[in-house]
Amino acid sequence: MSVLVVSGTGTEIGKTVVTAALAAVARAAGRSVAVLKPAQTGVGPGEPGDADEVVRLAGDGVTPVELARFPEPLAPDTAARRAGMAPVGPAEVADAARKLADEHDLVLVEGAGGLLVRYDEEGGTLADAARLLGAPVLVVAPAGLGTLNMVTLTAEALRARGLAQAGVVVGSWPDEPGLAERCNVTDLPKVAGAPLLGAVPSGAAALPAARFRARAAGWLAPALGGTWDAEAFAAAVGS
């Protein structure tokens, strides 16, 4: 079973575009891919969600699956309660991922917000789903000031639960990085206790889909199927 859980240090930091890059690289290698969004919040009926955005960018051959959709842009547990709808728990997420893994080479499970956001009234989280699956967690982080603390806390939460951290990917690398961003290229793997596995440029989601797919491998390290080189990147940005 090949399942990768894509989490992050918070919301609006590039998890969906990183998931799309992962899917695009896997599809280019001839692998079948499913992207599982356990709980989509803040999107109305008929509107495209995060899983649809992954398909738009990564192309045909990616199977999008949503387990639940809640209209308000809140944590899944809160959004479900306010909508009067049933929440999605970790066991349901794990079951869905296992079924998709039976039919696909790679299953990408994209969380909502950070690792410990509540999904149900019992306090179930994406970390609990990863534990049930025995799946590694890829942490998506912002580039700038404050990210080291958030990545440290996320890494500590993963270790405390006995979960494997695949590494860290910067979800939106600025066109003109400042001092903090450049230094963080060196410091992120130190505080994470895991390798830096890529950096997706800011605005990547606005690229034409064909260009996104053509460039995706250059944003991800070989461990994720790409060609991105951490040492060369650090040298280029002057960290």
Phi, psi and chi 1 to 4 in degrees:
 res  aa     phi    psi   chi1   chi2   chi3   chi4
   1 MET       -  127.9 -179.4  171.9   66.0      -
   2 SER  -115.2   97.7 -177.3      -      -      -
   3 VAL  -125.9  131.9  178.7      -      -      -
   4 LEU  -123.1  126.2  179.3   63.5      -      -
   5 VAL   -92.9  125.3  175.0      -      -      -
   6 VAL  -105.2  109.7 -178.1      -      -      -
   7 SER  -118.0 -167.2 -173.2      -      -      -
   8 GLY  -163.3 -177.2      -      -      -      -
   9 THR   -93.5   -0.4   57.8      -      -      -
  10 GLY   173.0 -161.7      -      -      -      -
  11 THR  -104.2  158.0 -169.0      -      -      -
  12 GLU    57.7   45.3  -60.2  -62.9  -31.4      -
  13 ILE  -121.3    1.9   57.1  171.5      -      -
  14 GLY   109.3   16.5      -      -      -      -
  15 LYS   -59.8  -41.4  -73.0 -169.5  -59.8  -64.2
  16 THR   -68.4  -41.1  -60.8      -      -      -
  17 VAL   -69.8  -34.0   71.2      -      -      -
  18 VAL   -66.1  -42.8  170.1      -      -      -
  19 THR   -60.2  -40.8  -58.4      -      -      -
  20 ALA   -64.9  -39.6      -      -      -      -
  21 ALA   -64.2  -42.1      -      -      -      -
  22 LEU   -59.6  -44.5  -69.7  164.4      -      -
  23 ALA   -65.3  -40.9      -      -      -      -
  24 ALA   -64.0  -41.7      -      -      -      -
  25 VAL   -66.0  -42.1  168.2      -      -      -
  26 ALA   -64.8  -41.0      -      -      -      -
  27 ARG   -65.8  -37.6  -73.1  -63.5  -58.7  135.3
  28 ALA   -64.1  -25.9      -      -      -      -
  29 ALA   -87.6    3.3      -      -      -      -
  30 GLY    86.4   12.7      -      -      -      -
  31 ARG   -90.7  144.0  -55.0  174.8   73.6 -168.2
  32 SER   -83.2  141.7   58.2      -      -      -
  33 VAL  -132.4  139.2 -180.0      -      -      -
  34 ALA  -121.5  139.3      -      -      -      -
  35 VAL  -115.0  123.7   56.5      -      -      -
  36 LEU  -109.5  119.2  173.0   62.2      -      -
  37 LYS  -107.7  102.3 -174.5   74.3  176.1 -178.1
  38 PRO   -60.1  -43.8  -25.6   35.8      -      -
  39 ALA  -142.6  114.2      -      -      -      -
  40 GLN   -96.9  121.5  176.1   69.9   63.9      -
  41 THR  -116.8  155.3   65.3      -      -      -
  42 GLY    75.7   18.9      -      -      -      -
  43 VAL  -132.2  133.0  177.4      -      -      -
  44 GLY   -85.2  170.9      -      -      -      -
  45 PRO   -58.2  134.5  -23.1   33.8      -      -
  46 GLY    83.6  -11.6      -      -      -      -
  47 GLU   -84.3  146.9  -63.4  177.8   -7.6      -
  48 PRO   -69.2  135.6   23.3  -32.3      -      -
  49 GLY  -103.2 -169.9      -      -      -      -
  50 ASP   -62.0  -41.3  -69.3  -15.9      -      -
  51 ALA   -63.0  -37.1      -      -      -      -
  52 ASP   -66.3  -36.0  -59.4  -55.9      -      -
  53 GLU   -66.0  -38.1  176.8   69.3   -4.9      -
  54 VAL   -60.6  -44.5  171.9      -      -      -
  55 VAL   -63.5  -42.2  173.1      -      -      -
  56 ARG   -58.1  -43.0 -177.2 -174.8   72.5   81.8
  57 LEU   -81.3  -40.6  -68.7  169.7      -      -
  58 ALA   -86.9  -23.8      -      -      -      -
  59 GLY    97.9 -178.1      -      -      -      -
  60 ASP   -60.5  153.4  -66.2  -22.7      -      -
  61 GLY    96.4   -2.1      -      -      -      -
  62 VAL  -105.5  124.8  178.1      -      -      -
  63 THR   -94.6  116.5  -57.2      -      -      -
  64 PRO   -91.8  134.9   32.0  -30.2      -      -
  65 VAL  -136.2  126.1  177.4      -      -      -
  66 GLU  -112.3  135.2  -93.1 -175.2   21.4      -
  67 LEU   -90.5  -30.6  -62.9 -174.3      -      -
  68 ALA  -157.5  153.6      -      -      -      -
  69 ARG  -135.9  128.0  174.5  174.2  -72.6 -150.6
  70 PHE  -123.5  138.4  -51.2  115.3      -      -
  71 PRO   -71.6  -30.8   22.9  -33.1      -      -
  72 GLU   -92.0  143.4  -65.0  178.9  -43.5      -
  73 PRO   -79.7   73.3   30.6  -34.8      -      -
  74 LEU  -131.9  174.3  -58.1  167.6      -      -
  75 ALA   -56.5  145.9      -      -      -      -
  76 PRO   -53.8  -43.0  -30.6   37.6      -      -
  77 ASP   -62.4  -46.9  173.9   41.9      -      -
  78 THR   -65.4  -43.3  -53.6      -      -      -
  79 ALA   -63.8  -40.7      -      -      -      -
  80 ALA   -65.2  -44.0      -      -      -      -
  81 ARG   -62.2  -45.2 -176.0  179.0   68.6 -112.5
  82 ARG   -68.3  -28.5  -74.3 -179.9   51.0   83.8
  83 ALA   -86.3   -5.6      -      -      -      -
  84 GLY    67.7   30.9      -      -      -      -
  85 MET  -114.7  158.8  -60.2  169.8   65.6      -
  86 ALA   -70.9  135.5      -      -      -      -
  87 PRO   -77.0  173.2   30.5  -35.3      -      -
  88 VAL  -111.6  119.0  177.6      -      -      -
  89 GLY   -94.4  167.2      -      -      -      -
  90 PRO   -57.7  -37.7  -25.4   34.5      -      -
  91 ALA   -63.9  -38.8      -      -      -      -
  92 GLU   -65.7  -39.9 -172.7  176.0   -9.7      -
  93 VAL   -63.1  -46.8  177.1      -      -      -
  94 ALA   -63.3  -41.4      -      -      -      -
  95 ASP   -62.1  -43.5  -73.8  -14.9      -      -
  96 ALA   -64.5  -41.0      -      -      -      -
  97 ALA   -64.9  -40.1      -      -      -      -
  98 ARG   -63.2  -43.1  -69.8 -169.8 -169.3  100.0
  99 LYS   -63.7  -41.2  -69.2  175.4 -177.7  176.5
 100 LEU   -66.5  -34.9  -71.3  169.4      -      -
 101 ALA   -67.5  -24.3      -      -      -      -
 102 ASP   -68.2  -21.9  -72.0  -21.5      -      -
 103 GLU  -118.3   -2.3  -59.2  173.8  -10.0      -
 104 HIS  -135.0  152.7  -62.7   81.1      -      -
 105 ASP   -73.3  -31.4  -61.7  -40.2      -      -
 106 LEU  -141.6  133.6  175.9   64.3      -      -
 107 VAL  -119.0  122.8  178.6      -      -      -
 108 LEU  -105.0  118.3  -59.1  168.4      -      -
 109 VAL  -102.6  107.5 -177.3      -      -      -
 110 GLU   -96.1  118.9 -175.7 -166.9  -17.8      -
 111 GLY   -77.8  178.3      -      -      -      -
 112 ALA  -111.0  123.4      -      -      -      -
 113 GLY    66.9 -140.7      -      -      -      -
 114 GLY   -90.2  179.5      -      -      -      -
 115 LEU   -61.1  -36.6  179.9   69.9      -      -
 116 LEU  -106.4   18.3  -58.9 -175.5      -      -
 117 VAL   -61.9  136.7  167.4      -      -      -
 118 ARG   -75.6  135.0  -70.3  170.8   59.3  100.8
 119 TYR  -103.8  -24.5  -86.0   72.0      -      -
 120 ASP  -145.5  176.9   58.6   22.0      -      -
 121 GLU   -68.1  -19.2  -65.9 -179.7   -6.8      -
 122 GLU   -84.2   -1.8  -71.8   71.2   40.3      -
 123 GLY    85.7   18.0      -      -      -      -
 124 GLY   -64.1  143.3      -      -      -      -
 125 THR  -130.2  174.5   66.5      -      -      -
 126 LEU   -63.4  -32.8 -170.9   67.7      -      -
 127 ALA   -60.5  -38.3      -      -      -      -
 128 ASP   -65.5  -39.3  -65.8  -41.6      -      -
 129 ALA   -64.7  -41.2      -      -      -      -
 130 ALA   -62.2  -38.3      -      -      -      -
 131 ARG   -65.3  -43.3  177.3  179.5   52.7   79.9
 132 LEU   -63.1  -33.3  -68.8  171.2      -      -
 133 LEU   -85.4  -19.2  -72.7  163.1      -      -
 134 GLY    64.5   32.9      -      -      -      -
 135 ALA  -101.8  145.7      -      -      -      -
 136 PRO   -72.6  158.5   27.0  -33.9      -      -
 137 VAL  -117.6  125.1  178.7      -      -      -
 138 LEU   -95.6  125.7 -178.3   67.2      -      -
 139 VAL   -98.8  123.0  176.7      -      -      -
 140 VAL   -98.0  131.2  179.6      -      -      -
 141 ALA  -134.2  153.5      -      -      -      -
 142 PRO   -73.5  167.0   23.7  -30.2      -      -
 143 ALA   -87.3  -27.9      -      -      -      -
 144 GLY   -96.9 -160.5      -      -      -      -
 145 LEU   -57.8  133.7 -160.7   63.3      -      -
 146 GLY    99.6  -16.1      -      -      -      -
 147 THR   -70.2  -29.0 -165.4      -      -      -
 148 LEU   -63.9  -41.9  -62.2 -179.6      -      -
 149 ASN   -64.5  -43.7  179.3   63.9      -      -
 150 MET   -65.6  -39.7  -66.3 -174.5  -71.2      -
 151 VAL   -68.6  -38.0  168.4      -      -      -
 152 THR   -60.6  -46.6  -60.1      -      -      -
 153 LEU   -64.0  -41.4  -68.6  171.3      -      -
 154 THR   -63.8  -43.1  -59.0      -      -      -
 155 ALA   -63.4  -39.9      -      -      -      -
 156 GLU   -64.3  -40.0  -72.2 -172.1    0.9      -
 157 ALA   -64.6  -39.0      -      -      -      -
 158 LEU   -64.7  -46.9  -71.5  167.1      -      -
 159 ARG   -63.4  -39.9  -72.9 -166.8  -66.6  -89.4
 160 ALA   -62.7  -25.1      -      -      -      -
 161 ARG  -100.3    4.0  -69.7  159.4  176.0   78.7
 162 GLY    70.6   27.0      -      -      -      -
 163 LEU   -97.6  143.8  -62.2  173.9      -      -
 164 ALA   -82.6  131.3      -      -      -      -
 165 GLN   -98.7  118.3 -177.6  177.4 -179.0      -
 166 ALA   -65.9  -35.6      -      -      -      -
 167 GLY   153.7 -167.9      -      -      -      -
 168 VAL  -125.0  138.6  179.2      -      -      -
 169 VAL  -124.6  133.4  172.5      -      -      -
 170 VAL   -77.4  123.0  174.6      -      -      -
 171 GLY   -78.8  -20.3      -      -      -      -
 172 SER  -155.5   95.9 -178.5      -      -      -
 173 TRP   -87.8  124.3 -177.6 -101.6      -      -
 174 PRO   -70.2  154.7   25.2  -33.8      -      -
 175 ASP   -64.1  -35.3  -66.5  -24.9      -      -
 176 GLU  -126.3   82.8  -62.1 -178.3    3.1      -
 177 PRO   -66.6  141.2   24.5  -34.5      -      -
 178 GLY   -89.9 -171.0      -      -      -      -
 179 LEU   -59.9  -45.4  178.1   62.0      -      -
 180 ALA   -62.0  -45.1      -      -      -      -
 181 GLU   -61.1  -44.4  -73.2   84.5   -1.4      -
 182 ARG   -65.2  -41.9  -62.5 -164.1  -55.2  -88.0
 183 CYS   -66.9  -34.0  -70.3      -      -      -
 184 ASN   -66.5  -24.4  -74.3  -17.1      -      -
 185 VAL   -58.2  -38.3  171.6      -      -      -
 186 THR   -80.0  -37.9  -62.6      -      -      -
 187 ASP   -84.6  -26.6  -67.9  -23.0      -      -
 188 LEU   -57.6  -49.6  -83.9  168.8      -      -
 189 PRO   -64.2  -28.5   18.3  -29.1      -      -
 190 LYS   -65.1  -48.7  -65.5  178.1 -177.9  177.7
 191 VAL   -75.5  -26.6  -58.6      -      -      -
 192 ALA   -78.8  -27.0      -      -      -      -
 193 GLY    66.7   27.8      -      -      -      -
 194 ALA  -154.7  156.8      -      -      -      -
 195 PRO   -72.3  152.8   25.6  -34.9      -      -
 196 LEU   -81.4  120.1 -173.7   62.1      -      -
 197 LEU  -112.4   13.8  -65.6 -179.7      -      -
 198 GLY   156.9  168.8      -      -      -      -
 199 ALA  -150.2  117.0      -      -      -      -
 200 VAL   -92.1  127.7  176.5      -      -      -
 201 PRO   -66.7  146.4   23.0  -32.7      -      -
 202 SER   -56.6  137.5  175.6      -      -      -
 203 GLY    83.5    6.6      -      -      -      -
 204 ALA   -59.2  -35.7      -      -      -      -
 205 ALA   -66.9  -18.3      -      -      -      -
 206 ALA   -86.4   -6.7      -      -      -      -
 207 LEU   -66.7  151.1  -68.5  171.1      -      -
 208 PRO   -55.2  142.0  -23.8   33.5      -      -
 209 ALA   -56.0  -40.3      -      -      -      -
 210 ALA   -63.0  -37.8      -      -      -      -
 211 ARG   -71.8  -38.0 -170.2  175.5  -59.5  174.2
 212 PHE   -56.2  -47.8 -179.5   95.7      -      -
 213 ARG   -64.1  -39.1  -65.1  165.2 -154.8  156.1
 214 ALA   -67.5  -29.8      -      -      -      -
 215 ARG   -96.3  -14.7  -65.9 -175.2  178.9 -178.4
 216 ALA   -56.3  -39.9      -      -      -      -
 217 ALA   -61.0  -30.8      -      -      -      -
 218 GLY   -74.6   -5.8      -      -      -      -
 219 TRP  -101.7  -10.6  -54.6  -29.2      -      -
 220 LEU  -123.4  144.1  -58.4  174.3      -      -
 221 ALA   -72.4  163.7      -      -      -      -
 222 PRO   -55.1  -31.4  -30.1   37.0      -      -
 223 ALA   -62.6  -21.2      -      -      -      -
 224 LEU  -107.8   10.9  -61.8  175.8      -      -
 225 GLY    95.3    2.0      -      -      -      -
 226 GLY  -104.3 -161.4      -      -      -      -
 227 THR  -124.2    1.1   59.9      -      -      -
 228 TRP   -61.8  135.8 -175.8   86.5      -      -
 229 ASP  -115.9  117.1 -175.8  -70.0      -      -
 230 ALA   -62.1  -43.3      -      -      -      -
 231 GLU   -65.9  -43.4  -68.5 -174.1    3.6      -
 232 ALA   -64.7  -39.0      -      -      -      -
 233 PHE   -64.6  -45.2 -175.3   80.4      -      -
 234 ALA   -61.0  -41.2      -      -      -      -
 235 ALA   -64.9  -38.4      -      -      -      -
 236 ALA   -68.3  -36.6      -      -      -      -
 237 VAL   -90.9   -6.4  -58.2      -      -      -
 238 GLY    75.1   38.0      -      -      -      -
 239 SER   -76.6      -   66.5      -      -      -
